[in-house]
C-alpha cells in the first residue's frame, strides 16, 4: 500500500497538468528569475518594512551583476590554442594533443572548461590559471571515425563565479588532424584465373597465377583449388597445381555507394564508414602489389598513383570526403540530393573504353534494392554487400531475394567483428573452389 501511495504521489508531483502554460512560466526556472524576485522583495521590504532589508537587496543585485558580467570579462583575457603532435593518424590510433591557455589579465582566472569537438569531445576542466601566465598540458585522444578533427570547434567556456551566465570563445587549432580510415590487412588477392582482367600485363619469365599456363608443381598450403590440375592429380595420386605467368601490372576498380540514404547506422559504426574502410583495404592490398587502382564514389574517380605519396594523397582524399548533405527525406529511390549519379554509372561513363577491367562494388541491401546499375557492369565483377539490419535498422524492402542470382558476393550480415568477418570471407573468395 505504501509503495502504491509513493508512486501515486510521485506521479502527482511530477505530472505536467498544464503543458500549454510552460512557455509562460518556463522563465521562472532560471536563477535570474529567482534572484530578480529576491531583489524586488528585499527592495519592497526596505521601503515599507525595515531599511535594513536594503542590505539583502544590494547583495542580490551584486550577485546578479557579478554573475552576468564577470564571465564575459574573464573570457576576453583568455586565449586557447590546440596543436596535434602528428597531422595524420588512423582510426583507433592514440593521438596526442597539446593545449595552451594564455591569461592576459593580471588576476588569476578560475573555472575554465574546454568543450566541443567531435572525436576531441571530452571536456577538460582547469581549476586555475594564474595572472599574466600561460599553461600547457597534453591530452591523448582516440578518434573512432575518419575525417578532419576537430570537426566541431573547441571552445573555452567559463561560468565563474555563480554559473548564471556562460561565456565562451573558440580555441585556435593551428592545424587540423587528418584521420585516415582503418585498413583491414588482406594477405591474399582474388585469384586472377577467375577475374582475368583485360588490362593485366603478363611476364613470360616470372611465375605466378595470372597468365598462361607455364608448368605444374605439387600443391602447397594456401593454393587455390581452382588451380588444381585434376588430370595430373588423378594420374599421380597427389595434388598437382598449375603454375601460370605472373602479372607485371594488374588493374582494379573499387566502387562504393556514397548516397547516405542507402546506408544505415551512425558515426564510425555505420554502413557508410565500413564501406569506406573495406574500399580502402582492397585498394591497399592491390596497390601494395603495384596494380593500377582507382576508387569511385559519387562524382569522384580517384586513380591511386604508385608509391607512398600516391597512397597518402588517396587516404587524405578519403579522410576529407564527406557524404553529400541536404539529402531529401523519404524513399531512397527518390533520393538524389547532390549525388545525382550512381558511382558505377560515373565510372563506366569515364572509362567506357576499359570495359573489361575487374570491378569490386561495395553497397548495402538497401542500395541493391533501389539500384539497377549493379547489373550492367562489363567485365569481371565482385560484390560486397552489407546488411542494414545488422546495423540497427531493418529494411522491409531489403533481403536476400534482392541479390542478383549467380553473383559472387561477400555478405556482411553481422555488426560484430566486421573486420575479421570480411577477412575470412575474402580469404575464402580467394582460395575456395
N, C-alpha and C positions, 0 to 999 in steps of 0.2 A: 504494500500500500504506500509506504513512504517513498519507494522508488518511483512509483507512478505519479505521486504528487510532485516529486522533484522534477521529473521530466515535463509534467504539465506546467510547472512554474517556469522552467527554462524556456519552453516554447512561448509562454505568455509574455515573458520579459524580453525575448529576442525577436518576436514576430513583428514584421513591419505592417501595421494596420492601415497606415495612410501613405502608401508609396507616392501618390500624386503630390504630397506636400514636401517631398525630400528636397526639391530644388529651392524651396523657400527657406528651409531650416538647416540645410547642409552646412552653410557657412558657420553655424554655431559650434561645429565640432573643431574648428581651428583655434589654436591658442590665442590668436589675435582677438577673436571674439570674446573669449573668457577674460583676457587681460583688459580689453576695452570696456567690458561691462564692469569689471572691478574698479577701473579708473573712474567711471561715471558714478558708481555707487559711493566710492570714497569721496569724490568731489561733492556729491549731494549731502553726505554726512558732515563734511567740513563746513558747508554753507548753512545747513539747517539744524545740525545736532551739536557737534563739537568741533572747533577749529583744529584740534589735534589730528583729526582724520585726514587733514591735508598732507601729513607725512606719508600715509598709506597711498594717497592719490599720487604724490610725487614719485614714490617708489615704483608703483605700477607703470607710470608714464615713462620713467627712466628705463625700466626693463623693456618696454615696447620700443623706445628709440634705440637703445643699445642693441637689442636683438635684431632690429631691422637694418641698421646702418653698419654695424661693425663687420659682418661677413663681407659686405661689398668693399669696405676699406681694406680689410685684410687681403682679399684676393688680388687687389690691384698691385700689391707689392710682391707678389709671388710669380715665379716663372718655373715651368716644368719642362724638362727635356727627356727624350727617350732615345736610346741607341741600342741596336742589336749587335751582339758580338759577331755574328755572321749574317750576311744578307740573303742567304739561301739555306733552306732546310727541307726536310722531307716529313710528311705526316708521321707523327709519333716520335720525332726526334726531340731531345731536350734542347731548348733554345734559351740562351742566357741574355737577358735584357737588363740594361743599366739605366736607372732613373737618376736624374739630377734635379734637385729642388733648390732654387735660389730665393732667399728672403732679402729684399732690398729695404725693408723697414728697420729702424733702429731697435725696435722692441721684438721680443720673441712672438712666435705665432703657434697656436695650439689647434688641435683638432682638424688636421688636414687629411683628406682622403683622395685617393686616385681611383677613379671609376671609369667603366665603359670598356669598349673594345672587344670584338668577338675573337675568342682564342686567347686574348690577353685580358680576361674578364674578371679575374679575381680582384676584389677591392683591396687596396693597400692603405692602411691607416698609419699616420705618423702622429705621435703624441706631441712632439715639439720641434720647432725649427728656430734656432737662436737668431737674434737680430744681426743683420749685416753678415750673413754667412750662407754657405751652401753645403748641402749634404748629398752624398751619393750612396746608392745601395743597389744590389743586384737581385733580380728575381729570375727563377727558372720556369719557363712555360713549356707545355707540350701541346702544340697545335694538332687538332684531330681532323682537320679538313684543309684541303689545298686552298690557295688564294693569297691575296696581299694582306698583310697584317701590320698594324691593327686595322680591321675593316671598319670599325666604328671608332671615331677619335676618342682618345683618353682625355679625361678632364680632371683638373684639380678642383676639389669641392670642399667647402667649409661651411658649417652652420654654427660655429662657435660665437657666443658663449651659450645661448639658450636654445638653439635649434628652431627658432621661429622662422627664419628665412635661410635658404641655402644659396650661396653664390659660387660660381664656377668660372673657369677659363680653360681653354684647351691646352693639352700637353703637346709640345712640339716634337714630332717624330722626325729626326734628321734623315732617316732612310727607312723605306718600307721593307718588311721581311717578305720574301717570296717563298711560299711553302709549296713544294712540288708534290704531286700525287704519289702515294706509296706504290712501289714497284713490287709485284709478285714475282719472285725468281722462277723462271722456266728453264729447265735444263735441256729440254728437247724441243724440236720443231716438228711441225706437221710433215708427214712423210711425203717427199716430193714425187714418189711413184704414183701417189694418188692425185696430188694437186697439179704437178707438171705445168707450172706457169709458162706461158709462151715467151715471156721476156727473159727467162733464165738463159745464161750463157754457160756452156759446159766445157770442161777441160778433159783432154784425152790422156793426160799424164797424171791426173790426180784421181784417186778412188774415193767414191762417196756413195750417195744413194739417190742421185738426181737424174743422170743422163742415161745413155745407152748401156746395155749390158757389157761389163768388162771382164767378168770372171765369176768364180764361185769360191766359197770358203765355208768352214764349219760355223755353225750357229753359236753366237756369243750372247750372254745375258744382256738384255736391253734391245736386241734386234727386233724389228717389226716383223710380225707374222706375214705381212704382205710380201716380204722379200724372200720367203722360203721357196726354194726350188723343189717342188713336191716330187717331181720325177726322179731327181737325183737322191732325194731323201728316201724314197721307196726302194730304190735300187741298192743304196749303200746301208740302209738301216740307221742312218744318222741324220740329224737335222742339218741340211745344207741351205745356205742362203746365197742370193745373188749379190754381187758387187757391181755397182754402176759408176758412171763418171761422176765426179764432184762438180757442183756448180761453182763457177767463178763469181757469179753475182746473180742473186735471185731478186724477185720483185713481189711486193705485197702491198695491198691497200687495206687499211683498217678504218672502219666506219662505225660511229656510234650515234644513236639517236639523241639529238640535242634539244628537242622540244620538251620543256618542263612539264607540260600537261600529259605527256606519255610516261611520266615517271612517278614514283611514289616514295614516301619516306621523307625525312628531314635531315639536313646537315650532312655530316660525314657518313651516316648510315643509310643514305638514300640510294635508290637505284641509279640516279644520275651520277653520283660520285663513284659508285662501284663500276659503272660503265666506263668512266674515265680512267680509273685505276687499271681495269682489265685491258683497255685500249693501250695505255702507256706500257703495260707489262709485255704485251705481244710486240709492240713496236720496239721495245728494248731488246727482246730476245732476237729479233731478226736484224736489228741494227748492229747488235754485237757480232753477227756473222757477216757484216758488210753487205747486207741486202739493200736494194732500193726500197725504201719505206716511205709511204705517205699516209697521213691521217686526215680523214674527212669528217666534218661535223658542221651542220647548218650550211652557211655560205662559205665556209673556210676549207681550204685544202692546203695542208702543210706538208711539203716534201721535206724529209729529215735529211739534212746534209751529213756527209760522212765525218767521223771524228768526234772528239769530245765536245768541241764548241758547237757543232751542229746539234748534238743531243741536248746540250744545255739550253740552246735557243728554243728548241721544241718544248722542253719542260717549262721554260719561262712563259711561253705562249699558253700552255695548258693552265699554269698557275694563275695567269691574269685573266683567262677567259671566264666570262660569267654567262649563265643561261639568260636568254632574252627575257627581260622584264616586261610587265604590262600585257601578259598573255590574256586572251579573252577567257572569261569564266565559262564553264559549261562543258559540252561534249568535246572530246579530244579530236574528233574528225572534223570539227568546225574551228579548231584552234589553230590559227595561223600566226597571230601576233606579228612579230617582226621576223619570225623564221618561216617564210612563205614556201620554202622548198625543202623537201626531204634530202638529207645529205647524200644518199645514194644517187638520186637524180642529178645532183650537182656534180658528183664525181664522174658520173657517166657522161654528162654533157661536156665537162672539161677534158676528159680523157677518152673520148669516143674512139680514138684510133687504137687504144690499147685495150681492146675489149677482152683479151684473154688473160689479163692479169688476175692472180689469185686474190680474192677479197674475203675479209673477215668482217661480219656485221654484228654489232652488239646492240641489242634492243631489249624491250620488255614485251610481255604478252599483250599489254595494252597497245603498244606501238605496233605489234604484229597484227592485232585485230583491226586497226584503223588504217593500216598502210598496205598497199598492194605493190609498191615498188620493190619490195624484197624479192618478189618472184621474177623480176626481169633483169637479174644480174647475169652478164655474159661471163663465160669462163668458169673456173673452179670457184666454189663458194662454201664458206662455213658460217654457221650462225651460233652466237652466244646469246641465250635467252634468259632473262631474269624474271622470275615470277613475282608479280607485285604483291600477291597475297602474303608472301614470306616477309614483306617489309611493313606489315601492319595494316594494309588497306586492301581488302579483297575487291576484285573487279568482276561484276556479273557478266560482262561481255568477254572476259578472258578465260582461256582454258586450253587444255591440250588439243581440243578439236580444231583450234585455230592454227596449229602448227602445220605448215605445208607438209604433205606426205613425202617420204623418201629423202628428206633433207637431213644431212648430218648436223646435229646440233649439240651444243654443250648447254645444259639446262641447270640454272642455279635456282633451286626451289626451297632453299633454307637460308635464313639470315645468320645462322650460327656458323662461325669459322668459314667464311666465304672464301678467303684466300686459299686455304688448304683444299677446300672442295673444288675450286676451279683448277688448282694444280693437279689434283688427282684425275679429274675428267680430261684435262688437257693431255696428261701423260697417257691415258687410255686411248684418246683420239690419235695420238702419235704412234702407239705401238700395237693397239688391238687389231685383230684380224677382221 
